[in-house]
Amino acid sequence: MSRAVRPRSESWWGLLLVLSLHCGAIAAVVFMPSPDHKQLVMPSIQGVLIPAPPAEAVQIPSARKTPPPEKTPEPPKPQPKPKPKPKPKPLPKPKNKLPPPPKAPPSEKAISRKEVAEEQPAPPPPAPKSARVAEEDNKALGAPITPPRHDANPLNNPAPAYPSISRRLQEEGIVVLELLILPNGTVGEVRIKTSSGFDRLDQTAMKAVKRWRYLPAKRGDEAISYWYLQPLEFSLNQ
């Protein structure tokens, strides 16, 4: 038994020795430096940090404060204009009347006080003292009165002349005059009872009648003073 075991152990040791020798030779070959191989040495690069120049401080312009807008002065309020005073209206001028249709010749009969009062309700102006006394005396006596007349043939009272200017201006109308007929038949006073509307015609009538003569009014057989209404017509168709 012992003999058989020994040769086996010796073979194992011999095998291990051979293996170790081979391993050592291989390692020597591997780790042995080759004469032609040069080791490359990489140069080291060292960087130097250069500090950057200090940045200039950028001055930010400060926001300028805008001044508040100036207040524009308010325009003065317009003062109210004084109202113009109304101009007095001129009095209307009498319009020229168109010529009326043909009329009968003017009547020269006396107009009774009652008829004139109905047409013209305005009271007549106060009569002079002499006329009022004459009228009161006539009423007091109560005798019948015959009014005066101007159309008797012996009197020949001319009609008032028509003013030529009034004819050109187409002026016409009727004027009623109030006359005081004296006992001798002359005209004592003349007043305009109703105007014709044209002063030129009124004045012409008054001037003409002042030269007239009348048959005086009578109370019984006595001539008396008497207020008489005398109409006069100015017509372009005459």
C-alpha positions in Angstrom: 0.0 0.0 0.0 2.7 2.5 0.9 4.6 1.8 -2.2 1.6 2.5 -4.4 0.9 5.8 -2.8 4.4 7.3 -3.0 4.7 7.2 -6.8 1.4 9.1 -7.1 2.4 11.9 -4.7 5.7 12.3 -6.4 4.0 12.7 -9.8 1.8 15.4 -8.4 4.7 17.3 -7.1 6.5 17.1 -10.3 3.5 18.3 -12.2 3.1 21.3 -9.9 6.8 22.2 -10.4 6.5 22.1 -14.1 3.5 24.3 -14.1 5.1 26.8 -11.8 8.1 27.0 -14.1 6.0 27.6 -17.1 4.0 30.3 -15.2 7.2 32.0 -14.2 8.5 32.0 -17.7 5.3 33.4 -19.1 5.3 36.1 -16.5 8.8 37.1 -17.2 8.1 37.4 -20.9 5.0 39.4 -20.2 6.4 41.8 -17.7 9.8 42.3 -19.3 10.1 45.7 -20.9 10.9 45.8 -24.6 14.0 47.8 -25.6 12.3 49.5 -28.5 9.2 50.6 -26.6 9.5 54.2 -25.4 7.1 55.4 -22.9 5.2 58.4 -24.1 5.0 61.1 -21.6 2.0 63.4 -22.1 2.9 67.0 -21.4 0.8 68.5 -18.7 -1.1 71.6 -19.6 -1.6 74.0 -16.8 -4.2 76.7 -17.3 -4.0 80.0 -15.5 -7.2 81.8 -14.9 -6.9 85.5 -15.8 -9.4 87.5 -13.8 -11.8 89.4 -15.9 -11.6 93.2 -15.6 -14.2 94.6 -13.3 -17.3 95.4 -15.2 -18.0 99.1 -15.3 -21.0 99.9 -13.3 -23.8 100.8 -15.6 -25.5 103.8 -14.3 -29.1 103.4 -14.8 -30.6 106.8 -15.4 -32.9 107.6 -12.6 -36.4 108.1 -13.8 -36.9 111.8 -13.9 -39.9 113.0 -12.2 -42.1 114.7 -14.7 -43.4 117.9 -13.3 -47.2 117.9 -12.9 -48.9 119.6 -15.9 -49.5 123.2 -15.3 -53.1 124.0 -14.8 -54.4 126.2 -17.7 -56.4 129.1 -16.3 -60.0 128.8 -17.1 -61.2 131.3 -19.6 -63.4 134.0 -18.0 -67.0 133.4 -18.3 -68.6 135.6 -20.9 -70.6 138.3 -19.2 -74.2 138.5 -20.4 -74.7 141.2 -22.9 -77.1 143.9 -21.9 -80.4 143.4 -23.7 -80.9 146.2 -26.2 -83.7 148.4 -25.2 -86.7 147.9 -27.5 -87.0 150.8 -29.9 -90.3 152.5 -29.8 -92.4 151.4 -32.7 -93.3 154.2 -35.1 -96.9 155.1 -35.2 -98.6 153.5 -38.3 -99.1 156.0 -41.0 -102.6 156.2 -42.4 -102.8 154.1 -45.5 -104.0 155.6 -48.7 -107.5 154.5 -49.3 -108.5 153.3 -52.7 -111.1 155.4 -54.4 -114.5 154.1 -53.4 -117.3 153.7 -55.9 -119.0 156.8 -57.1 -120.9 158.5 -54.3 -123.8 161.0 -54.3 -122.9 164.6 -53.7 -122.1 165.4 -50.1 -125.1 166.2 -48.0 -124.9 169.4 -46.1 -127.8 168.7 -43.8 -127.2 169.0 -40.1 -126.5 165.7 -38.3 -128.6 165.5 -35.1 -126.7 165.1 -31.8 -128.4 161.7 -31.3 -127.0 160.2 -34.6 -123.5 161.5 -33.9 -123.5 160.2 -30.4 -124.4 156.7 -31.7 -121.5 156.8 -34.2 -119.0 158.4 -31.8 -119.6 157.4 -28.2 -116.6 159.5 -26.9 -117.9 162.6 -25.1 -117.1 165.9 -26.8 -114.5 168.3 -25.2 -116.0 170.8 -22.8 -117.5 173.8 -24.6 -116.4 177.3 -23.8 -118.2 179.2 -21.1 -120.2 181.3 -23.5 -121.4 178.2 -25.4 -122.4 176.3 -22.2 -124.3 179.4 -21.0 -126.1 179.7 -24.3 -127.0 176.0 -24.3 -128.2 176.0 -20.7 -130.3 179.1 -21.4 -131.9 177.4 -24.3 -132.8 174.3 -22.2 -134.0 176.4 -19.3 -136.5 178.4 -21.4 -137.8 175.2 -23.0 -139.0 177.0 -26.1 -138.8 175.1 -29.4 -135.5 175.8 -31.2 -135.0 176.0 -34.9 -131.4 174.8 -35.7 -129.2 177.0 -37.9 -128.9 176.5 -41.7 -126.0 177.0 -44.0 -127.6 175.9 -47.3 -129.9 178.8 -47.9 -129.5 180.2 -51.4 -128.5 183.8 -50.3 -125.5 182.4 -48.3 -123.5 180.9 -51.1 -121.0 179.1 -48.9 -118.2 177.7 -51.1 -117.2 174.1 -50.5 -113.6 173.6 -49.3 -111.1 173.2 -52.1 -109.6 169.7 -52.3 -105.9 169.9 -51.7 -103.9 168.8 -54.7 -101.4 167.0 -52.6 -104.2 165.0 -51.0 -105.4 164.0 -54.4 -102.0 162.8 -55.5 -101.7 160.8 -52.2 -105.2 159.4 -52.6 -106.3 161.0 -49.3 -110.1 161.1 -48.7 -112.5 160.9 -45.8 -115.3 162.6 -43.9 -114.6 165.2 -41.2 -117.3 166.3 -38.7 -116.8 169.7 -37.2 -118.5 171.2 -34.2 -119.4 174.8 -34.7 -120.8 177.5 -32.5 -123.1 179.6 -34.6 -123.6 183.0 -33.2 -126.9 185.0 -33.4 -125.6 187.0 -36.3 -125.0 183.8 -38.3 -121.2 183.9 -38.2 -119.0 181.0 -36.9 -117.7 181.7 -33.4 -115.7 178.6 -32.7 -114.7 175.5 -34.6 -113.7 172.1 -33.2 -113.0 168.7 -34.8 -115.6 166.2 -33.6 -114.5 163.4 -35.9 -111.3 163.4 -37.9 -111.1 162.3 -41.5 -107.8 160.5 -40.8 -105.7 163.1 -42.6 -104.7 166.3 -40.9 -104.4 168.2 -44.2 -108.1 167.5 -45.0 -109.2 168.5 -41.4 -107.4 171.8 -41.5 -108.8 172.6 -45.0 -112.3 172.0 -43.8 -111.8 174.2 -40.7 -110.4 177.1 -42.7 -113.3 176.9 -45.2 -116.1 176.7 -42.5 -114.8 179.7 -40.5 -115.7 181.9 -43.5 -119.2 180.5 -43.8 -122.4 182.2 -42.8 -125.4 180.5 -41.4 -129.0 181.4 -40.7 -128.8 181.4 -36.9 -130.8 179.1 -34.7 -134.0 180.6 -33.3 -136.1 180.1 -30.2 -139.4 181.3 -31.4 -138.5 184.5 -33.3 -135.3 185.2 -31.4 -131.9 184.4 -32.9 -129.7 182.5 -30.4 -126.2 181.0 -30.2 -126.2 177.3 -31.0 -123.7 174.4 -31.3 -124.0 172.8 -34.6 -122.4 169.6 -36.2 -121.2 170.2 -39.7 -120.0 167.1 -41.8 -117.7 167.6 -44.8 -116.7 164.9 -47.2 -113.6 164.7 -49.3 -114.1 162.2 -52.0 -111.8 161.5 -55.0 -114.8 160.6 -57.1 -116.4 164.0 -56.8 
